Amino acid sequence: MVRQLLSVFASLLLALTASATSPQELAREIDRLIDANCPKELQADLINESAFIRRVTLDLAGRIPTASELMAFRDSDSLTKREDVIERLIESVDFTFHHRNELDTLLLRRLEHNDKWRGFLLEATQENRSWDHLFRQIMVPEDGEDTRPAAFLRKRLRDLDSTTNDSSIIWFGVNIGCAKCHDHPLVEDWTQEHYYGLASFFKRTYQTRAGSVGERFDGSINYTTVYGESLKSKFMFLTGTTLPEPDLKLAENELKEIAAAIKKVEREDKAPAAPRPEFRPRSQLVEAALSDTEQDFFARNIANRLWARMFGRGLIHPLDQGHSENPPSHPDLLDVLARDLRDHGFDMRRTLQAMALSNTYARGAHAVDPPPEKLFASSLPRPLSPHQYSLSLLIASSDPNKTLGLESDLDWDRHREELERRSESVARQLEIPEDGFQVSVTETLWFSNHPQIQSDYLQPRKDRLVGFLTSLESDEDIVRTAMRSVLSRDPSSEELEAMTSYLQDRTDRRDDAIGQIVWAMFSSPEFRFNH
Amino acid sequence: MNASNNPSLSRRSWMRLAGTASAATLASDLSGLEALGSPELSQSLRHSGKRVILLWLAGGASQLETWDPKPGRATGGPFSKIQTSVPGIEISELLPKMSSRLKETAIIRSLNTKIADHGNAYQLMDTGRIAEPSLKFPHLGAMIAHELGQRDSQVPDYVSMYTSTEGRRQGTAGFLGGRYNPMFLTDQMMPANIKRLERISDVDHRDRAELRNLMASIFERKNTHPMYDAHNSAYERVRGLMASDHLFDIDREPQSTRNHYGPTQFGQQCLIARRLIEAGVPFVKVARAWWDSHGQNFETHQELCADLDHCMAALLDDLKSRGLLDSTLVITLGEFGRTPTINGSLGRDHFASAWSCTLSGCGIQGGTVFGKTDEDGQKVAEGEMNAGDLFATIFAALGIDHHKEYMVGSRPIPIADFDSEPCHDILV
């Protein structure tokens, strides 16, 4: 606990110093703090243009670049082209879809596929709604008219442990699941009191038939400690701060009436709204978590999650282990990012932009003996998310002659929405990658033998990549064009040789052979990962 | 292994080839170990060739109509018990074939697993521990695949056959990762995507995979990470898995063998399970549904027990005659048992406080009964076991240290739940 207080104190001190004003300055601050921790000779070189445009388009647009975007970027003479492309992507409609998909995966996992909820998130990303605003809307949906954000709680309410744990992990980066049955065996920070303290904020929540949530006027948790002592839970936040509950001044018959009204909204679609208590634990939790003195968990968690999204690993790692026994790899950097988020109204777009602008983001990989991952001396592979993968397959298999992604805004917006829809069914079949992700044989067998792969991505149709390739005369052109479309780079001479000779061995079935070399590119790890 | 594609080779010569191949694989696995006599080595040797078939009684079979009958009691129901081939052990008359084959089987009559709703009980009996939010525990099959499988195995290492009623609960390898996910057989008797499309010839399919391997290896010259390795090994296993399609084809079995297992889907899947085991697949689950007899318990069990009795007996016979039973553990288990009290619809409801399962074959002291319930079967009277103890027993029978731990982040997760102990009374 002492250490925790110290770190709160340290971040308060830092908060007094001025924070970066532009994303560019924040990017420089990121590099300074990463470099300070890592000898120069350990750092990998910066990646080339082709690799950069692929990486940053995947991260900010949720897909690989189209062949035209790749070529336009490579051909540009602008000295600020990296900055420019980052700005273009982060303001694009692509970003709003991608960021929506990322938030959906984080918040709802696959507990359900809910179009209304996804619509709500899309509106939020379109107007760049701040993370604290989303937190309020999602955790206290009954404060607004919109029932869509209630999906987060609704999907978890059947089980108080899920509500407690998932909320704690997702919003605060803390997994206190172990502390339910006993004080955490490894982490002195988490006791049963913390677990039940947090659970008590959700204990009174109920679901209404109409699809929102409400709160009862009373209810607490009685639990037994490992020492056999019976205790009643307090409203206690992770920092140990407890919130006093005012006495309930209601007569018994009033309470009965309230209970009846609540029962009605739980059962009936069109029941009149039930009364809401003055003391509302969930709102209390949200306001406490966002208050100046307590908001470290909230701010550091989102900073850490955005960092992990862009760099493949958290500054606190694993992402749900934010406690004193597992300090951040770069405490100063985490504080800077958390403070910057706070000072700029939890604007996630700004943070992502700054990260993409840093040199740390643009590092290459080590061929052998990579230094420890936590130094961020080289890039870490990130498996494509189901949506990134599915969309990238669609982009890569499109006709490379179209100036996709560079068209006038309106056309691309419409096309992008269409791609989003078309990518959905494949995306839903794919596993959401987690720590230590392994591609399964279920996926590789599917990609090797399912008719859909052939029909969706390899058909020699006119408006598709393979169709376009069949119209080219020279085998070298075929390979070069395919490589740019699929792997966003030019082939090496070794690759060129292997693939042209593959084609030459199959002149009697050229269309199929072209589909096969494209398949070999799609199924390479180079395509399956962001690297 | 190509020999298996050649129908003119006799089974015996194929077995000999397969034996050589697996010996070679084992040797290559061990070559990385520095010293003979290291604990890892003896561990590997103890595991080698051990296999598991799980006969999963989805929905929960009644212990009173199977392994722990109570005829004559108010809870006993209409069926009587019969003497088995092991003096002193009696089971329900609904299992006549098993009664004459009990020498290979240990009955556990004292499971008290407490959880009696399908979802949570399934989770408990499939992972050996109570579910925790935010941590995905691996299923038994995934742990066995992890412990007994070969990393680059050319055959699947966890095959799961289930019926539509059970399809809602597929389960995954949890924190062990996608490498150990089961290969499912759902409505068909063949796993999905294991057959080549007609459009591509076998040669092109192979060459295309080789071109992929080349692309991957060029990429990996400059990029190293275990995730890339896992990706490659999942692709490298594709051709091998496709070549194992014959394992799922029971038409290759002599008619007499197919007759032995019978015409039911459960019987056919048991036969597939035996074929898979024989080819080196470490874990196969065959599910038989749906035992959830809240009404008409006795008619339901009359029908389902006949299938179970026939198929389990056929499977044990077949494994034994092929010399596979010593290395194959057959587990017959469901998510819970059924209430001794008979309800108003002549059904039995969910019951997890005193129920039964069986273990046969590998590492098991056959012809034994462990534990005891009271006269009416309402409570465990002796030898109470929970899910963790059962899992520890399963691991011990296979020579896997039940204290072994997986690290999930910084948290150690023992392979069998904390404080569980194997039941030595039924282990060899």
Interface residues (C-beta under 8 A of the other chain):
Chain A: D159 D161 S162 T164 N165 D166 I169 N175 G177 C178 L186 P318 D320 Q321 E325 N326 G364 A365 H366 A367 V368 P370 L380 P381 P383 E431 D435 G436 F437 Q438 V439 S440 V441 T442 E443 T444 L445 W446 S448 N449 H450 P451 Q454 S492 E494 E495 A498 M499 Y502 R506 R509 D512 A513 Q516 I517 W519 A520 M521 S523 S524 P525 E526 R528 F529 H531
Chain B: E132 P133 S134 L135 P156 F175 G177 G178 R179 N181 M183 P191 A192 N193 I194 K195 R196 L197 R199 I200 D204 H205 D207 R208 A209 L211 R212 L214 M215 A216 I218 F219 E220 R221 K222 N223 T224 H225 P226 M227 Y228 A230 H231 N232 A234 Y235 R237 V238 L241 M242 G409 S410 R411
